[in-house]
Amino acid sequence: MNTQRLNSVIEKMKQDNINQMLVTDPISIFYLTDKMIHPGERLLALYLNVNSNHKLFINELFPVHDDLGVEKVWFTDIDDGIEIITRYIEKDSTIGVDKNWPAKFLLRLMELNSDNKFVNASYIVDTLRMYKDEEEKDLMRQASALNDEAMKRLKETLNEEVTEKQLVGELTKIYEEIGADGFSFGAIIGFGANGADPHAEPGNAYVKKGDAVIFDIGCVKDHYCSDMTRTIFYKEAPEKAKEVFNIVLEANKRAISLVKPGVRFCDIDLAARDYITEKGYGKYFTHRTGHSIGLEVHDMGDVSSINTDVLQPGMIFSVEPGIYLPGEFGVRIEDLILVTEDGYENLNKHDKELCIIG
């Protein structure tokens, strides 16, 4: 177990009068134990108690024989894992359960422990994960450096003989060549009008002269995620598209320039949104300005107009304003930003100025 992280979780549980908790998210279990276990549809749970006596409930299918600093309680496919967990739960007490646990497990647990109060305790680990320590910062830098290199190589493969979908295949090869561990999310590659969908599915379209091309890509390295978007043009940049591009670029830069401890997330969002609105494209900026990132490409926390939380050192999030004109084209520019003690560090070094390929 990562003692420092565990102690922080226990302290937060005490503050919120949650005496026991089941951490069921595999990524949060990794965060606390340094062991990644992918349970699929099977039961996996880390039981934490403010009075210690922590347990990891794990199926014998998974050969985890490392010393994780917590006692393992084994069961098989034909055992009732929830009944086994119930043997260790303190009665007449509050128990926190974290996110996305299948109803088939949670409802069974509630049925067997009807005298307990169940609360959503996802925020306890998720909020800790928002603040990256020095090792995590370096891992995020490394993931973003790989993504920068991948973006450079991917742009060089753009030509009129490859489809959006084929470029995803090229990106797969690139990530393998440079030593990434895979994708952090499904790549978004959109030519022309397809780029007007912020979550465009790469299809069988070929790039045409004058197309705006959106590359939104991310890889994983040593469990940490990267994410970056660049919009480029093929052979020429039409005047309207160039105008929109420059507006989005300025919105991106204005938002990033505000980043420092004490600033609110909503202020970062509004810096980008107000500028795009001022230029007449406000209704075409259809999503929040960014999201937190770390072990997951979308960690807890976002850069939105309703998030009044204050930036603190160690936080990492995207700044990705966009303008999407239906039937025409889209432009998005995204960087990952680390909050430092007195400002920020942009984890993405790849050029984001106007770029024409071909």
C-alpha positions as CSV (number, residue, x, y, z in Angstrom):
1,M,0.0,0.0,0.0
2,N,1.1,3.5,-0.6
3,T,1.2,4.6,3.0
4,Q,1.0,8.3,2.4
5,R,-2.0,8.0,0.1
6,L,-3.7,5.5,2.4
7,N,-3.3,7.8,5.4
8,S,-4.8,10.7,3.4
9,V,-7.8,8.6,2.6
10,I,-8.3,7.4,6.2
11,E,-8.0,11.0,7.4
12,K,-10.7,12.1,5.0
13,M,-12.9,9.2,6.0
14,K,-12.6,10.3,9.6
15,Q,-13.5,13.9,8.8
16,D,-16.6,12.8,7.0
17,N,-17.7,10.2,9.6
18,I,-17.3,7.3,7.1
19,N,-15.9,4.5,9.2
20,Q,-15.4,2.0,6.4
21,M,-15.2,2.1,2.7
22,L,-15.1,-0.2,-0.3
23,V,-12.8,1.0,-3.1
24,T,-14.0,-0.8,-6.2
25,D,-12.6,1.2,-9.0
26,P,-9.6,-0.7,-10.4
27,I,-7.7,2.5,-11.1
28,S,-8.2,3.9,-7.6
29,I,-7.1,0.5,-6.2
30,F,-4.0,0.9,-8.3
31,Y,-3.5,4.4,-6.9
32,L,-3.5,3.0,-3.4
33,T,-1.7,-0.3,-3.9
34,D,0.5,0.2,-7.0
35,K,-1.0,-2.9,-8.5
36,M,-3.2,-2.7,-11.6
37,I,-5.8,-5.5,-11.6
38,H,-8.4,-5.7,-14.4
39,P,-11.3,-7.7,-13.0
40,G,-13.7,-7.5,-16.0
41,E,-17.1,-8.5,-14.8
42,R,-15.8,-10.1,-11.6
43,L,-15.7,-8.8,-8.1
44,L,-12.8,-6.8,-6.9
45,A,-12.8,-4.6,-3.8
46,L,-10.4,-3.0,-1.3
47,Y,-12.0,-2.7,2.1
48,L,-10.7,0.2,4.2
49,N,-11.5,0.8,7.9
50,V,-10.5,3.8,10.0
51,N,-9.4,1.4,12.6
52,S,-7.2,-0.5,10.1
53,N,-8.0,-4.2,9.4
54,H,-7.9,-3.4,5.6
55,K,-8.6,-6.2,3.2
56,L,-8.3,-6.8,-0.6
57,F,-11.1,-9.1,-1.8
58,I,-9.8,-10.8,-5.0
59,N,-10.8,-13.7,-7.2
60,E,-8.3,-16.6,-7.3
61,L,-8.3,-16.2,-11.1
62,F,-6.0,-13.2,-10.7
63,P,-2.4,-14.4,-9.8
64,V,-1.5,-11.4,-7.6
65,H,1.1,-12.8,-5.2
66,D,3.0,-9.6,-4.6
67,D,3.1,-8.2,-1.1
68,L,0.7,-5.2,-1.5
69,G,0.8,-4.3,2.2
70,V,-2.8,-5.4,2.7
71,E,-4.2,-8.8,3.6
72,K,-5.8,-10.6,0.6
73,V,-9.1,-12.4,1.0
74,W,-9.4,-14.9,-1.8
75,F,-12.6,-16.4,-3.3
76,T,-13.5,-18.3,-6.5
77,D,-16.0,-18.0,-9.3
78,I,-18.4,-20.3,-7.4
79,D,-18.2,-18.4,-4.1
80,D,-20.5,-15.6,-3.0
81,G,-18.0,-12.8,-2.9
82,I,-20.4,-10.3,-1.4
83,E,-21.3,-12.7,1.4
84,I,-17.5,-13.0,2.1
85,I,-17.2,-9.2,2.2
86,T,-20.1,-9.0,4.6
87,R,-18.2,-11.1,7.2
88,Y,-15.8,-8.2,7.6
89,I,-18.2,-5.3,7.6
90,E,-19.0,-3.5,10.9
91,K,-22.7,-3.5,11.5
92,D,-24.8,-0.4,12.3
93,S,-22.2,1.9,10.7
94,T,-21.8,4.1,7.6
95,I,-20.0,2.5,4.7
96,G,-18.8,4.3,1.7
97,V,-18.8,2.8,-1.8
98,D,-17.0,4.3,-4.7
99,K,-18.2,4.7,-8.3
100,N,-19.4,2.5,-11.1
101,W,-19.8,-0.7,-9.0
102,P,-22.3,-3.0,-10.8
103,A,-25.8,-3.1,-9.2
104,K,-25.5,-6.9,-9.0
105,F,-22.8,-6.4,-6.3
106,L,-24.0,-3.2,-4.6
107,L,-27.7,-4.3,-4.2
108,R,-26.6,-7.7,-2.9
109,L,-24.3,-5.9,-0.3
110,M,-27.1,-3.6,0.7
111,E,-29.5,-6.6,1.1
112,L,-27.1,-8.4,3.4
113,N,-26.2,-5.3,5.4
114,S,-29.6,-3.5,5.8
115,D,-28.6,-2.0,9.1
116,N,-25.7,-0.1,7.5
117,K,-26.0,3.4,5.9
118,F,-24.5,3.4,2.4
119,V,-23.0,6.6,0.9
120,N,-21.2,7.5,-2.3
121,A,-17.6,8.0,-1.3
122,S,-16.0,8.3,-4.7
123,Y,-14.8,11.8,-4.0
124,I,-12.5,10.7,-1.2
125,V,-10.0,9.0,-3.5
126,D,-10.9,11.0,-6.6
127,T,-10.1,14.4,-5.0
128,L,-6.7,13.0,-3.8
129,R,-5.9,11.9,-7.4
130,M,-6.5,15.5,-8.6
131,Y,-3.2,16.6,-6.9
132,K,-0.2,15.0,-8.6
133,D,3.0,14.3,-6.6
134,E,6.4,14.8,-8.1
135,E,6.6,11.3,-9.5
136,E,3.2,11.6,-11.1
137,K,4.1,15.0,-12.7
138,D,7.2,13.4,-14.3
139,L,5.0,10.5,-15.6
140,M,2.6,13.0,-17.0
141,R,5.4,14.9,-18.7
142,Q,6.7,11.7,-20.2
143,A,3.3,10.7,-21.6
144,S,2.8,14.1,-23.1
145,A,6.3,14.1,-24.6
146,L,5.4,10.8,-26.4
147,N,2.2,12.3,-27.5
148,D,4.0,15.4,-28.9
149,E,6.2,13.0,-30.9
150,A,3.2,11.0,-32.1
151,M,1.5,14.2,-33.3
152,K,4.5,15.3,-35.2
153,R,4.7,11.9,-37.0
154,L,1.0,11.6,-37.6
155,K,0.8,15.0,-39.3
156,E,3.6,13.8,-41.7
157,T,1.4,10.9,-42.8
158,L,-1.5,13.1,-44.0
159,N,-2.2,12.8,-47.7
160,E,-5.0,12.3,-50.1
161,E,-4.6,8.6,-50.2
162,V,-5.4,7.8,-46.6
163,T,-8.7,7.9,-44.8
164,E,-9.5,9.1,-41.3
165,K,-9.8,5.5,-40.1
166,Q,-6.5,4.5,-41.8
167,L,-4.7,7.4,-39.9
168,V,-5.9,5.8,-36.7
169,G,-4.1,2.7,-37.8
170,E,-1.0,4.7,-38.5
171,L,-1.2,6.3,-35.1
172,T,-1.4,2.8,-33.6
173,K,1.9,1.9,-35.3
174,I,3.4,5.2,-34.2
175,Y,2.5,4.7,-30.5
176,E,4.1,1.2,-30.7
177,E,7.3,2.6,-32.3
178,I,7.8,5.3,-29.7
179,G,7.1,3.1,-26.7
180,A,3.7,4.2,-25.6
181,D,1.5,1.6,-23.9
182,G,-1.6,2.2,-26.0
183,F,-4.4,4.8,-26.5
184,S,-5.8,6.8,-23.5
185,F,-9.0,7.2,-25.5
186,G,-10.3,6.5,-29.0
187,A,-8.5,8.9,-31.3
188,I,-10.7,11.6,-32.9
189,I,-9.6,12.4,-36.5
190,G,-11.9,14.5,-38.6
191,F,-11.6,16.0,-42.0
192,G,-13.6,19.0,-43.1
193,A,-17.3,18.7,-42.1
194,N,-16.6,15.7,-39.9
195,G,-14.4,17.9,-37.7
196,A,-17.6,19.9,-36.8
197,D,-18.5,17.0,-34.6
198,P,-16.5,17.4,-31.4
199,H,-16.4,13.6,-30.9
200,A,-16.2,12.7,-34.5
201,E,-15.9,9.0,-35.4
202,P,-13.0,8.5,-37.9
203,G,-14.6,7.2,-41.1
204,N,-13.7,6.5,-44.7
205,A,-13.4,10.1,-45.9
206,Y,-10.3,11.3,-47.7
207,V,-8.8,14.7,-47.1
208,K,-9.4,17.5,-49.6
209,K,-7.6,20.7,-50.4
210,G,-8.7,23.4,-48.0
211,D,-9.9,21.0,-45.3
212,A,-9.4,21.8,-41.6
213,V,-8.2,18.6,-40.0
214,I,-8.7,17.8,-36.3
215,F,-6.2,15.4,-34.6
216,D,-7.3,14.8,-31.0
217,I,-5.0,12.0,-29.7
218,G,-3.7,10.6,-26.5
219,C,-1.6,7.7,-25.3
220,V,-0.9,6.0,-22.0
221,K,2.6,5.5,-20.6
222,D,3.2,3.7,-17.2
223,H,-0.6,4.1,-16.5
224,Y,-0.7,7.9,-17.0
225,C,-2.6,9.5,-19.8
226,S,-1.9,12.2,-22.3
227,D,-4.3,14.2,-24.5
228,M,-3.7,16.9,-27.1
229,T,-5.6,18.4,-30.0
230,R,-4.2,20.2,-33.0
231,T,-6.1,21.5,-36.0
232,I,-4.1,21.8,-39.2
233,F,-5.0,22.6,-42.9
234,Y,-4.4,20.5,-46.0
235,K,-2.7,22.5,-48.8
236,E,-4.4,25.8,-48.0
237,A,-6.4,27.5,-45.3
238,P,-9.5,29.3,-46.5
239,E,-10.0,32.8,-45.1
240,K,-13.0,31.9,-43.0
241,A,-11.3,28.8,-41.5
242,K,-8.2,30.8,-40.9
243,E,-10.2,33.4,-39.0
244,V,-11.9,30.8,-36.9
245,F,-8.6,29.1,-36.2
246,N,-7.0,32.3,-35.0
247,I,-10.0,33.0,-32.7
248,V,-9.7,29.5,-31.1
249,L,-5.9,29.8,-30.8
250,E,-6.3,33.2,-29.0
251,A,-9.0,31.7,-26.7
252,N,-6.7,28.9,-25.8
253,K,-3.8,31.2,-25.0
254,R,-6.0,33.6,-23.0
255,A,-7.3,30.8,-20.8
256,I,-3.9,29.3,-20.2
257,S,-2.3,32.7,-19.3
258,L,-4.7,32.9,-16.3
259,V,-3.6,29.7,-14.8
260,K,-2.0,30.0,-11.3
261,P,-3.0,29.0,-7.8
262,G,-6.0,30.8,-6.5
263,V,-7.8,31.2,-9.8
264,R,-11.1,29.5,-10.2
265,F,-11.7,26.9,-12.9
266,C,-14.8,28.9,-14.0
267,D,-12.5,31.9,-14.7
268,I,-10.4,29.8,-17.0
269,D,-13.5,28.7,-18.9
270,L,-14.9,32.2,-19.2
271,A,-11.6,33.6,-20.5
272,A,-11.9,31.3,-23.5
273,R,-15.7,31.4,-23.8
274,D,-16.1,35.2,-23.5
275,Y,-13.5,35.8,-26.2
276,I,-15.1,33.3,-28.6
277,T,-18.5,34.9,-27.8
278,E,-17.1,38.4,-28.4
279,K,-16.0,37.3,-31.9
280,G,-19.5,36.0,-32.7
281,Y,-19.0,32.3,-32.4
282,G,-20.3,31.7,-28.9
283,K,-23.1,29.3,-29.8
284,Y,-20.6,27.1,-31.7
285,F,-18.4,26.5,-28.6
286,T,-20.6,23.6,-27.4
287,H,-18.5,22.0,-24.6
288,R,-16.6,22.9,-21.4
289,T,-13.2,24.3,-21.8
290,G,-11.4,21.3,-20.3
291,H,-11.2,18.3,-17.9
292,S,-8.8,17.0,-15.3
293,I,-6.5,14.2,-16.3
294,G,-4.1,11.7,-14.8
295,L,-4.6,7.9,-14.3
296,E,-7.8,8.4,-16.4
297,V,-8.1,10.7,-19.4
298,H,-11.1,12.3,-17.6
299,D,-10.3,12.5,-13.9
300,M,-12.5,14.2,-11.4
301,G,-12.8,17.9,-12.0
302,D,-13.4,20.1,-15.0
303,V,-12.8,23.5,-16.5
304,S,-16.4,24.7,-16.8
305,S,-18.5,27.8,-16.1
306,I,-20.1,26.2,-13.0
307,N,-16.9,24.8,-11.4
308,T,-15.9,27.4,-8.7
309,D,-13.2,25.3,-7.3
310,V,-9.8,27.0,-6.9
311,L,-6.7,25.9,-8.8
312,Q,-4.0,24.4,-6.6
313,P,-0.4,23.3,-7.3
314,G,-0.2,19.8,-8.7
315,M,-3.5,19.9,-10.6
316,I,-3.4,18.9,-14.3
317,F,-6.2,19.7,-16.8
318,S,-6.8,20.3,-20.4
319,V,-7.6,23.7,-22.0
320,E,-9.4,22.9,-25.3
321,P,-11.7,25.6,-26.7
322,G,-13.3,24.9,-30.0
323,I,-15.6,26.2,-32.7
324,Y,-17.8,23.8,-34.7
325,L,-19.7,25.0,-37.7
326,P,-22.2,22.3,-38.8
327,G,-21.7,21.1,-42.4
328,E,-18.5,23.1,-42.7
329,F,-15.5,22.4,-40.4
330,G,-14.4,22.5,-36.8
331,V,-11.4,23.8,-35.0
332,R,-10.1,22.7,-31.6
333,I,-6.7,23.4,-29.9
334,E,-5.9,21.5,-26.7
335,D,-3.0,21.6,-24.3
336,L,-2.5,19.9,-20.9
337,I,-1.6,22.4,-18.2
338,L,0.1,21.7,-14.8
339,V,-0.6,24.2,-12.0
340,T,2.8,25.1,-10.4
341,E,3.5,27.1,-7.2
342,D,3.4,30.4,-9.0
343,G,1.9,29.8,-12.4
344,Y,1.7,26.9,-14.9
345,E,3.6,24.5,-17.1
346,N,2.3,23.5,-20.5
347,L,3.0,19.8,-20.9
348,N,2.6,20.0,-24.6
349,K,5.5,21.4,-26.6
350,H,4.2,20.6,-30.1
351,D,3.6,23.7,-32.2
352,K,0.0,24.9,-32.2
353,E,0.3,27.9,-34.6
354,L,-1.4,27.9,-38.0
355,C,0.0,24.9,-40.0
356,I,-0.6,24.0,-43.6
357,I,0.4,20.4,-44.7
358,G,0.9,19.2,-48.2
